[in-house]
Amino acid sequence: MPGIVLERSATQALPSRAGDPTPRQRNLDPSLHPFARAREYTRALTAAKLERIYAKPFVCSMEGHGDGVYVLARDPGRLGVVGSGSGYGEIMLHHLPSRTQVRKIKAHTSTVSGLTFTRTRQLLSCSPDRTIKLWSADAGTDTRADDEDEYYNSLAIAPQPRAGGSTGEAPLRVFQGKMAFNAVDHHRTESQFVSASNTVQLWDETKMDPILSMNYGTGVETVLTVRFNQSETSVLASTGTDRTMCLYDVRTGKAERRLVLQLRANALSWHPTQPTVMLLASEDHNLYTFDIRKLESPTQIYKGHVAAVMCCDWAPTGTEFVSGGWDRTVRLWREGEGGSRDVYHGKRMQRVFAAQYTADARFILSGSDDGNVRLWKAQASDKLGVLDGRERAAREYRAKLREKWAHAPEVRKVERQRYLPKPVYSAGKLKRTMLDARKVREENARLSTRKGREGKPKAERKKVVLAEQE
């Protein structure tokens, strides 16, 4: 009887390419792996701990301003270019990949209160000195250098600031106003921009006077912020010092609707993918999302700051947003979740007046009144640099494990735990005590009357909007 010869293919036992791992044979029968779920839970807990161990969100700090940084702007056409404006009237352009200062301009005699890029590599700035100025934001002489490498090479021939001073550069155009300007924003596609002062004014870049002036009724207010909707480009929104949020339509040339809120809204941001969703940063330490089709109450309340929220910005993906506050922290939020997913702070960072995502949603910029622009990672444990395939696969596997086991008590505790500065922690503890006491007091007052006992307590969302005016 001839002997039996076992023949196996070499591809089943050897790597297909040099450097690949050796193939391993696995039997996926669940009956052979009774402890698979326990092992997976252990891996999820380990992944959560590793994520916190490697959470180093701070990337760098870009200095150069002589006063606090109050406005930030990102260039929609160039990934690595951002602008910042200070209380000293200076504008600085930064190149993020090289972390260098490209240009420094003494733009205004007062604080730079608004800053925005146009679609043609130009920069608009406004100030309480009653001027709006248009600047060239091209760092090199070749305006066709859209590639990041070409742009980086063009930095060598860019006008660099003198030591201890700013470039003596003249603006391309100066628009004069009758009142102080508090904000400016550019249209997505057309050569138009909008400004905020005592009214909302629409300007054309080629004309020296506003082509349209809009306000609500005969009320006198100071408009704090104004933003174009990036999807419905004829719609814009503003917030004012009289605790109002107002919607305008450029096609009709008038205000369409106005909300009166409990406290003033310091900033607003339109959702990048949902044209009807708007985010408000309020003086009452909270953020609110509104659907402009139904403005009687916010769709979600975001709580976490222990002082006034001064700025907010959506990520380009539309799934997250960032906020900065008077409590000297930068907080990151997921859409629809009432608590922040992460909080960033620094020993030397002061009150945060501006915060923005970069165009690729990988990094966050913050400007504070200590004069620095700080660059943070959007995901605190992300690795900077190139990842090989195996490392990327391992990171994705650990992320899925953390997502699957996020409900487990130990994993949830590791994911949620954050160490805060003592003033922030103490203020949060005091705030919770005061809110609990207020709830008890309001509930006792409600139950002390017959009408209150028969009714229901008023929902938090219903308390935000005092009046809706059309």
C-alpha positions as CSV (number, residue, x, y, z in Angstrom):
1,M,0.0,0.0,0.0
2,P,1.5,3.3,-1.0
3,G,2.2,5.9,1.7
4,I,-0.1,9.0,2.0
5,V,1.6,12.2,1.1
6,L,0.3,15.4,2.7
7,E,0.7,18.4,0.4
8,R,0.0,22.0,1.5
9,S,0.2,25.2,-0.5
10,A,3.1,27.5,0.6
11,T,0.8,30.5,0.4
12,Q,-1.1,29.2,3.4
13,A,2.0,29.1,5.7
14,L,4.3,31.8,4.4
15,P,3.8,35.6,4.1
16,S,2.6,36.7,0.7
17,R,5.1,39.7,0.7
18,A,8.3,40.5,2.5
19,G,7.5,42.2,5.8
20,D,3.9,40.8,6.1
21,P,3.0,38.8,9.2
22,T,3.0,35.0,9.0
23,P,-0.6,33.7,8.3
24,R,-2.2,32.1,11.3
25,Q,-4.9,29.4,11.2
26,R,-7.9,30.1,13.4
27,N,-11.0,28.1,14.2
28,L,-13.8,30.6,14.8
29,D,-16.2,28.1,16.3
30,P,-17.7,29.9,19.4
31,S,-17.8,26.7,21.4
32,L,-14.0,26.5,21.3
33,H,-13.6,30.1,22.7
34,P,-15.7,30.3,25.9
35,F,-13.7,33.2,27.3
36,A,-13.7,35.3,24.1
37,R,-16.1,37.9,25.6
38,A,-14.0,38.3,28.8
39,R,-10.8,38.7,26.7
40,E,-12.5,41.3,24.5
41,Y,-13.7,43.3,27.6
42,T,-10.1,43.2,29.0
43,R,-8.8,44.5,25.6
44,A,-11.4,47.3,25.6
45,L,-10.4,48.4,29.1
46,T,-6.7,48.3,28.1
47,A,-7.5,50.3,25.0
48,A,-9.3,53.0,27.1
49,K,-6.4,53.3,29.4
50,L,-3.9,53.5,26.5
51,E,-6.0,56.3,25.0
52,R,-5.7,58.3,28.2
53,I,-2.0,57.5,28.6
54,Y,-1.2,58.9,25.2
55,A,-3.6,61.8,25.4
56,K,-1.2,64.7,24.7
57,P,-3.4,67.2,22.8
58,F,-1.2,70.3,22.9
59,V,0.9,70.7,19.7
60,C,2.5,74.1,19.8
61,S,2.0,77.8,20.7
62,M,2.5,80.5,18.1
63,E,3.6,83.8,19.6
64,G,4.0,87.2,18.2
65,H,1.0,89.2,19.2
66,G,1.5,92.1,21.7
67,D,-2.0,91.8,23.1
68,G,-4.8,89.2,23.4
69,V,-6.0,87.2,20.4
70,Y,-9.7,87.9,19.9
71,V,-10.4,86.6,16.4
72,L,-9.3,83.7,14.2
73,A,-10.0,82.9,10.6
74,R,-9.1,79.9,8.4
75,D,-8.5,80.2,4.6
76,P,-11.1,78.1,2.7
77,G,-8.7,77.5,-0.2
78,R,-5.5,76.6,1.7
79,L,-5.3,74.0,4.4
80,G,-2.3,75.3,6.4
81,V,-3.0,79.1,6.4
82,V,-4.9,80.8,9.3
83,G,-5.2,84.4,10.4
84,S,-5.4,85.9,13.8
85,G,-6.2,89.4,15.1
86,S,-5.2,91.0,18.4
87,G,-6.3,93.8,20.7
88,Y,-3.3,95.8,19.5
89,G,-4.7,96.1,16.0
90,E,-2.4,93.6,14.5
91,I,-3.1,90.8,12.0
92,M,-0.9,87.8,11.7
93,L,-0.9,85.0,9.1
94,H,0.4,81.6,10.3
95,H,1.6,78.6,8.3
96,L,0.6,75.6,10.4
97,P,2.8,72.8,8.8
98,S,5.9,74.8,9.5
99,R,4.5,76.6,12.6
100,T,5.9,79.9,11.4
101,Q,4.6,83.4,11.1
102,V,4.2,84.4,7.5
103,R,3.1,88.0,7.8
104,K,2.4,90.6,10.5
105,I,0.4,93.7,9.7
106,K,-0.5,96.7,11.8
107,A,-4.0,96.9,10.5
108,H,-6.1,99.1,12.8
109,T,-5.7,101.7,15.5
110,S,-8.1,99.7,17.8
111,T,-8.9,96.0,18.5
112,V,-9.4,93.7,15.5
113,S,-13.0,92.7,16.1
114,G,-13.6,90.7,12.9
115,L,-11.5,88.7,10.5
116,T,-12.5,86.6,7.4
117,F,-10.9,85.3,4.3
118,T,-12.3,85.8,0.8
119,R,-12.3,83.2,-2.0
120,T,-9.5,85.1,-3.8
121,R,-6.7,84.9,-1.2
122,Q,-7.7,88.2,0.4
123,L,-8.4,89.1,4.0
124,L,-11.1,91.3,5.4
125,S,-10.7,92.9,8.9
126,C,-12.8,95.2,10.9
127,S,-12.4,97.2,14.0
128,P,-14.2,99.7,16.4
129,D,-12.2,102.4,14.6
130,R,-15.1,102.4,12.1
131,T,-13.1,100.9,9.2
132,I,-13.2,97.6,7.2
133,K,-10.0,96.9,5.4
134,L,-9.2,94.5,2.5
135,W,-5.7,93.0,2.5
136,S,-3.8,90.7,0.3
137,A,-3.4,87.3,2.0
138,D,-1.1,85.8,-0.6
139,A,2.2,84.8,1.0
140,G,4.1,84.4,-2.3
141,T,4.2,85.9,-5.7
142,D,2.8,82.9,-7.5
143,T,-1.0,82.9,-7.0
144,R,-1.3,79.6,-8.7
145,A,0.7,77.8,-6.0
146,D,-2.3,75.9,-4.6
147,D,-0.2,72.8,-3.7
148,E,0.9,72.8,-0.1
149,D,4.6,72.2,-1.0
150,E,4.6,75.0,-3.6
151,Y,3.1,77.3,-1.0
152,Y,5.7,76.3,1.6
153,N,8.4,77.0,-1.0
154,S,6.9,80.4,-1.7
155,L,7.4,81.4,1.9
156,A,11.0,82.3,1.1
157,I,10.0,85.2,-1.0
158,A,7.1,86.3,1.2
159,P,7.3,89.7,2.9
160,Q,8.6,88.9,6.3
161,P,7.9,91.2,9.3
162,R,10.8,93.3,10.7
163,A,12.2,92.4,14.0
164,G,10.0,93.8,16.7
165,G,7.5,95.3,14.3
166,S,5.0,94.8,11.5
167,T,5.2,95.2,7.7
168,G,4.3,98.7,6.6
169,E,1.8,97.3,4.1
170,A,-1.1,99.3,2.7
171,P,-4.6,97.8,2.4
172,L,-6.1,97.1,-1.0
173,R,-9.3,98.9,0.0
174,V,-10.7,100.7,3.0
175,F,-14.4,100.9,3.7
176,Q,-15.6,103.6,6.1
177,G,-18.5,103.3,8.4
178,K,-20.4,105.6,10.7
179,M,-20.3,103.3,13.7
180,A,-17.9,100.8,15.3
181,F,-17.7,97.4,13.6
182,N,-17.9,94.3,15.7
183,A,-17.8,91.5,13.2
184,V,-17.4,90.7,9.5
185,D,-18.2,87.7,7.3
186,H,-17.8,86.9,3.6
187,H,-20.2,85.4,1.2
188,R,-19.3,81.8,0.1
189,T,-19.3,82.4,-3.6
190,E,-19.9,86.1,-4.4
191,S,-17.7,89.2,-3.9
192,Q,-20.0,90.4,-1.0
193,F,-19.5,90.6,2.7
194,V,-21.6,91.5,5.7
195,S,-20.7,93.6,8.7
196,A,-22.1,94.1,12.2
197,S,-22.4,97.4,14.0
198,N,-25.6,99.1,15.1
199,T,-27.2,97.5,12.0
200,V,-26.3,94.6,9.7
201,Q,-24.9,96.0,6.4
202,L,-24.2,94.2,3.2
203,W,-21.2,95.4,1.2
204,D,-19.8,94.7,-2.3
205,E,-16.0,94.6,-2.6
206,T,-16.1,96.9,-5.6
207,K,-18.2,99.6,-3.9
208,M,-17.3,101.9,-1.1
209,D,-20.8,102.2,0.5
210,P,-23.0,99.4,1.7
211,I,-25.5,98.2,-0.8
212,L,-28.0,97.1,1.9
213,S,-28.7,97.9,5.5
214,M,-30.9,95.6,7.6
215,N,-32.3,95.7,11.2
216,Y,-35.3,94.5,13.0
217,G,-38.1,97.1,13.2
218,T,-37.0,100.4,14.8
219,G,-35.2,98.8,17.8
220,V,-31.7,100.1,18.6
221,E,-29.2,97.5,19.4
222,T,-25.5,96.7,19.0
223,V,-24.9,93.7,16.8
224,L,-22.2,91.5,18.2
225,T,-21.7,88.7,15.6
226,V,-23.0,88.0,12.1
227,R,-22.6,84.9,10.0
228,F,-23.6,83.8,6.5
229,N,-25.1,80.4,6.0
230,Q,-22.7,78.4,3.9
231,S,-25.4,76.3,2.2
232,E,-28.3,78.8,1.9
233,T,-26.0,81.6,1.1
234,S,-28.8,84.3,1.0
235,V,-29.6,83.6,4.7
236,L,-27.5,85.1,7.6
237,A,-27.9,85.4,11.3
238,S,-26.7,87.8,14.0
239,T,-26.7,88.2,17.8
240,G,-27.1,91.4,19.7
241,T,-26.4,93.0,23.0
242,D,-30.2,93.1,23.8
243,R,-30.1,89.2,24.1
244,T,-31.6,88.7,20.6
245,M,-30.8,86.4,17.7
246,C,-32.0,87.6,14.4
247,L,-32.4,85.9,11.0
248,Y,-32.1,87.9,7.8
249,D,-32.7,87.2,4.1
250,V,-30.6,89.1,1.6
251,R,-33.2,88.4,-1.2
252,T,-36.0,90.3,0.7
253,G,-33.5,92.8,2.3
254,K,-35.1,92.6,5.8
255,A,-35.1,90.7,9.1
256,E,-37.3,87.6,8.9
257,R,-37.5,86.5,12.6
258,R,-36.0,87.3,15.9
259,L,-35.6,85.4,19.2
260,V,-35.3,87.0,22.6
261,L,-33.1,84.8,24.9
262,Q,-32.6,84.6,28.6
263,L,-29.0,85.9,28.3
264,R,-26.8,87.2,25.6
265,A,-25.4,85.0,22.9
266,N,-21.7,85.8,22.4
267,A,-21.1,83.7,19.2
268,L,-22.9,81.7,16.6
269,S,-21.9,79.1,14.0
270,W,-23.9,77.5,11.2
271,H,-23.8,73.7,10.7
272,P,-21.6,72.9,7.7
273,T,-23.9,70.1,6.3
274,Q,-27.4,70.9,7.7
275,P,-28.4,74.3,6.6
276,T,-31.2,74.7,9.2
277,V,-29.1,74.0,12.3
278,M,-27.4,76.8,14.2
279,L,-25.1,76.8,17.3
280,L,-25.2,79.6,19.9
281,A,-22.6,80.2,22.6
282,S,-24.4,81.9,25.5
283,E,-23.5,84.0,28.5
284,D,-25.3,81.5,30.8
285,H,-22.4,79.0,30.5
286,N,-24.3,76.8,28.0
287,L,-24.4,76.2,24.2
288,Y,-27.6,75.6,22.3
289,T,-28.4,74.2,18.9
290,F,-31.5,75.6,17.1
291,D,-33.4,74.5,14.1
292,I,-34.5,77.6,12.3
293,R,-37.7,75.9,11.1
294,K,-38.8,75.7,14.8
295,L,-37.2,78.3,17.0
296,E,-39.5,78.1,20.0
297,S,-37.0,75.9,21.8
298,P,-33.5,74.6,21.3
299,T,-33.0,71.1,20.0
300,Q,-30.2,70.4,22.5
301,I,-28.5,72.1,25.5
302,Y,-24.8,71.5,26.0
303,K,-23.5,72.0,29.6
304,G,-20.0,71.9,31.0
305,H,-18.5,75.4,31.0
306,V,-18.4,77.1,34.4
307,A,-18.2,80.6,32.9
308,A,-19.5,82.5,29.9
309,V,-18.9,80.8,26.5
310,M,-17.2,83.2,24.2
311,C,-16.8,81.3,21.0
312,C,-17.9,78.2,19.1
313,D,-17.2,76.5,15.7
314,W,-18.4,73.4,14.0
315,A,-16.0,70.9,12.6
316,P,-16.1,70.6,8.8
317,T,-17.5,67.1,9.2
318,G,-20.5,68.4,11.1
319,T,-20.3,65.7,13.8
320,E,-18.5,67.7,16.4
321,F,-17.9,71.3,17.5
322,V,-15.5,73.2,19.7
323,S,-16.1,76.0,22.2
324,G,-13.9,78.3,24.3
325,G,-14.9,80.1,27.4
326,W,-14.2,82.7,30.1
327,D,-13.2,79.7,32.4
328,R,-9.9,79.4,30.4
329,T,-10.8,76.0,28.9
330,V,-11.4,74.7,25.4
331,R,-14.1,72.0,25.2
332,L,-14.9,69.5,22.5
333,W,-18.5,68.2,22.0
334,R,-20.3,65.6,19.9
335,E,-23.5,66.7,18.3
336,G,-26.5,65.5,20.3
337,E,-24.5,64.8,23.5
338,G,-25.1,67.2,26.3
339,G,-21.7,66.8,27.9
340,S,-18.3,67.6,26.5
341,R,-16.2,64.7,25.4
342,D,-12.9,66.4,26.2
343,V,-11.6,69.5,27.8
344,Y,-8.2,71.2,27.1
345,H,-6.4,73.7,29.3
346,G,-3.0,75.1,29.9
347,K,-1.1,76.6,32.9
348,R,-0.5,79.8,31.0
349,M,-3.6,79.9,28.9
350,Q,-6.0,82.7,29.9
351,R,-9.6,83.4,28.8
352,V,-10.4,81.9,25.4
353,F,-12.0,84.3,23.0
354,A,-11.6,82.4,19.7
355,A,-11.6,78.7,18.8
356,Q,-11.7,77.1,15.4
357,Y,-11.2,73.8,13.6
358,T,-8.7,73.5,10.8
359,A,-10.2,72.6,7.4
360,D,-9.2,68.9,7.7
361,A,-10.9,68.6,11.2
362,R,-7.7,67.1,12.6
363,F,-6.6,70.2,14.7
364,I,-8.1,73.0,16.7
365,L,-6.9,76.5,17.0
366,S,-7.5,78.7,20.1
367,G,-6.8,82.3,20.8
368,S,-6.7,83.8,24.3
369,D,-6.0,87.1,25.9
370,D,-2.4,86.0,26.9
371,G,-1.4,86.8,23.3
372,N,-0.8,83.3,22.0
373,V,-2.4,81.2,19.3
374,R,-2.4,77.5,20.4
375,L,-2.7,74.5,18.2
376,W,-4.3,71.4,19.6
377,K,-5.1,67.9,18.3
378,A,-8.8,67.2,17.7
379,Q,-8.3,63.7,19.0
380,A,-6.0,64.0,22.1
381,S,-4.2,60.6,21.6
382,D,-3.7,60.9,17.8
383,K,-0.1,60.2,16.6
384,L,1.5,62.9,14.5
385,G,3.3,61.5,11.4
386,V,2.9,58.6,9.1
387,L,1.2,55.4,10.3
388,D,1.9,52.0,8.7
389,G,-0.9,49.6,7.9
390,R,-0.5,47.4,11.0
391,E,-0.5,50.4,13.4
392,R,-3.5,52.0,11.7
393,A,-5.4,48.7,11.9
394,A,-4.5,48.3,15.6
395,R,-5.7,51.8,16.3
396,E,-9.0,51.3,14.5
397,Y,-9.5,48.0,16.3
398,R,-9.0,49.6,19.7
399,A,-11.3,52.5,18.8
400,K,-14.1,50.0,17.9
401,L,-13.5,48.1,21.1
402,R,-13.9,51.3,23.1
403,E,-17.1,52.2,21.2
404,K,-18.6,48.7,21.7
405,W,-17.8,48.6,25.5
406,A,-18.5,52.2,26.2
407,H,-21.4,51.2,28.4
408,A,-19.3,49.1,30.7
409,P,-18.8,50.9,34.1
410,E,-15.0,50.6,34.3
411,V,-14.5,51.6,30.6
412,R,-16.9,54.5,31.0
413,K,-15.1,55.7,34.1
414,V,-11.7,55.7,32.3
415,E,-13.2,57.4,29.3
416,R,-15.0,60.2,31.2
417,Q,-12.4,61.0,33.9
418,R,-10.6,64.3,33.4
419,Y,-8.2,66.2,35.6
420,L,-9.2,69.9,35.7
421,P,-7.4,73.0,37.2
422,K,-8.5,73.6,40.8
423,P,-10.3,76.9,40.0
424,V,-12.3,75.2,37.3
425,Y,-13.1,72.1,39.4
426,S,-14.1,74.3,42.4
427,A,-16.3,76.5,40.3
428,G,-18.0,73.5,38.8
429,K,-18.6,72.0,42.2
430,L,-20.1,75.3,43.5
431,K,-22.2,75.7,40.3
432,R,-23.7,72.2,40.8
433,T,-24.6,73.0,44.4
434,M,-26.3,76.2,43.4
435,L,-28.3,74.6,40.6
436,D,-29.4,71.8,42.9
437,A,-30.6,74.3,45.5
438,R,-32.4,76.3,42.8
439,K,-34.2,73.1,41.6
440,V,-35.4,72.3,45.1
441,R,-36.5,75.9,45.7
442,E,-38.4,76.0,42.4
443,E,-40.0,72.6,43.0
444,N,-41.2,73.7,46.5
445,A,-42.6,76.9,45.1
446,R,-44.5,75.0,42.4
447,L,-45.9,72.5,44.9
448,S,-47.1,75.3,47.2
449,T,-49.9,76.3,44.8
450,R,-52.8,74.3,43.5
451,K,-52.1,75.2,39.9
452,G,-48.5,74.1,40.3
453,R,-49.4,70.8,41.9
454,E,-51.8,70.0,39.0
455,G,-49.4,70.9,36.3
456,K,-45.9,69.8,35.3
457,P,-42.6,71.5,35.9
458,K,-41.3,73.6,33.0
459,A,-38.7,71.9,30.8
460,E,-35.2,73.4,30.7
461,R,-35.5,73.9,26.9
462,K,-38.6,75.9,27.3
463,K,-36.9,78.4,29.6
464,V,-34.3,79.5,27.0
465,V,-36.4,81.4,24.6
466,L,-38.5,84.3,26.1
467,A,-40.2,85.4,22.9
468,E,-40.2,84.7,19.2
469,Q,-40.9,87.7,17.0
470,E,-41.8,87.7,13.3
